[in-house]
Amino acid sequence: MVKTQFIIYINTTKDKVWKALWNDDLFCDWASIIDEGTYKIGEIKEGQTIQFISSVNGYGVTSLVEKLILYEFILFKHNVDTFEKGKQVRDKEWTGGKESYLLNEQNGVTTLVVEMDLPKNQIETFKIRVPKALERIKNLAEHL
């Protein structure tokens, strides 16, 4: 896995960015840019397990919310790769990787820093898709 970082500046408060990130409908909107049809099952609570699954191909990952500071930081640890809409275990492409979202607000501008452990064969794809998803998050948050 390769740790990769993405940063975007959003002209709104961090609570609106947080809502754009994790509200179910808004999450599906931007996450589908990365992997078409992505949705989540579970609650964003520290210590809870959550699944991220593509409704198009059924592939996904089951992750632990390892650390949560509401409106500021969330860290996911990817525990198992899945298919068949989260019902079956598959190859360990993402297993053991981490993904975090850090929000810092100053003067009404929120800096969003996303760090992801990416499988080597996914780096080029994510370098294209994640910045597009971040632009979508920016647009959603600035219009809440």
N, C-alpha and C positions, 0 to 999 in steps of 0.2 A: 504494500500500500504506500501511496505517496500523499503526504499532507499538503493540501492545497488551500489557499486563502483567497477570498473574494471580498471586496469592500465596496459599499455604495453609501452616498450621502443623500438623506431624504429630508425634505423640507416640511417636517411635521414632528410632533411629539412621539416619544418612544412608545407610549401606550397605544397610539394609533398604528404604529409599525407592528407592534406585538399582535394587535388585532388582525392586521393584514396577514401576518405570518400564520396564526394558529386558529382563527375562526374557520369552521369547517368549510363553508362555501368559498371563502377567500383563499384558503389553503389549496383547495382543489384547482382553483383558477391558475395560480402561479406554479404549483407543483406539476401540473400537466405539461408545462413547457419543458420540464426536465425529463419526465417520463409520462407519456400520454395516459390520461385517465387516472392519475394517482389520487388516492384518497387515504384517509387514516381511520384506524379503528382503535379506540382506547382514549384515555384521558391524559392530558398534559399535566401530570403530577409527579413530583419526585418519587422515585422508587417504583413507579408503575411501568408496565410493559405496554408498548404501543406498536401497532403494525402499520407500515406504509406499503400499499399494494396498488398495482396498476390494474384497472378494470379492463384494460385492453388485452394484456397478455397474461394476467394472473400472477406475475412475478412480484416479489416484494422482499421486505426485510422486517424482522421483529426486533425491536430495540427497547432498551431500558432507558427511562428518563433518569440519568445518573445524577444530574445536578440541575436545580431549578431556582432561579432568583427571578420572581415575577417581574415582567417588563424590562428585564436587564440581561438575563443569560439563561441558556438552556444547553445541556450537553446530553447527547444521545450516544449510547454504546450499542452498536449493532450486534445482537446476540446470535441471530441465525437468519440465513437466507431462506426464502420460501418460494413455493409456486402453488398452483391450484388455489389461488386467492387466500394464501396464508395457511393452508391446511397441510402442506407437505414440505419437508426439508429438502433443499437442493444444494448444489455446489456452494462452497464457502467463499464466494467472491468478495462479499462485504463483511462477513462474520469477523468480529473483533475490531472493526473500524470504529472510529468516533466521528461525530458531526456536532458542531456547536454553532450557536447564534448569539452574538454579543451586541447589545445595543447601548450606545452612549449618547446622551442628548446634551447639547450646548446651544443656548440661544435659539431654541426652536428648531434646530437641525439635529437629526439623529444619524449617527454613523452606525451602519449595520456591517458587522464583520462576520462572515461565514467561513468556518474552517471545516474541511472534509478530508477524511482519509479515503483516497480513491484507488481502486484497483488500476494497475498500470494500463490495462486495455481500455479503460473508460476515461482516461485523462483528457484526451482531445475532445471527446464528445461533451464532457462536462465544462470544459473551458469555453465552449460555444454556448451551451444551453443555460448554465447558471447565470452568467451576466444578463441574458435575456429575461430570466425569471426574476432577477433582482430589479430590473427596470420595471417589470410588471408589479412587483411588491411596492416599489416607489410610487407608481401611478395609483395603485389601490389605496395606499396609506394616505397619500396627499389629497385624496378625494373623499375621505371618510368624514 
